[in-house]
């Protein structure tokens, strides 16, 4: 795929905002997989949603009740946060991927899958539901852990939405920084976009060196900048008014 030219001049600059998994089950006080400080991000994210991004998209985990990432889905039951499970690539059985196992979360049709009410959803253009295939893990909103895209895994093709809108730059925020935010940002970069992660607008399952610390290294190695809401990149979006 031909890479898009990263420019901030004239009509060639069309930024998008991706709000990743700001759902009840990922937020205190009662989320089953709550990320510390997750709900506190709403104010900053709403501030960003008020800016003139060309496209504003939220993503949601939307798992079936027996999703493979749930510790309770395995027999005998495994330990959430401690156990792992190796899944196979349905497109190539020679490939496998070891995933961490979690408490049940963001199950389809449950309140835990809802975007938290503190987020102003009226400002969103689209919502991409991901992780719908019970046999596959899907951290990124672009593709599963093997890089596959399928209608069974997500309700919309995020890359297609962005390319059709002529997006050049992608700003990524939300939960969790060391998993879904990181993987979504990395895949956005692979799609040819200039990608930023807004540091004040993301929180991680593991805020330490093994979690967010390692994630920042992966992001920076891929050419993704971790920026502040006060940086020039955000000011450039404001200037589109």
Secondary structure, DSSP 8 states (H G I E B T S, - for coil): --------SGGG--EEEEEE--BGGGBTTT-TT-BTTSGGGHHHHHHHHTS--SEEEEEEE-B-TT-TTBGGGSSS---TTT-EEEEEETTEEEEEEEEE-B-S-SBTTSGGGSB-TTS-GGG-SEEEEE---TT----SSSS-TTS---TTT-SS-HHHHHHHTT--EEEEEEE-IIIIIHHHHHHHHHTT-EEEEEEEEEE-SS-SIIIIIHHHHHHHHTT-EEE-TTSHHHHHHHTT-
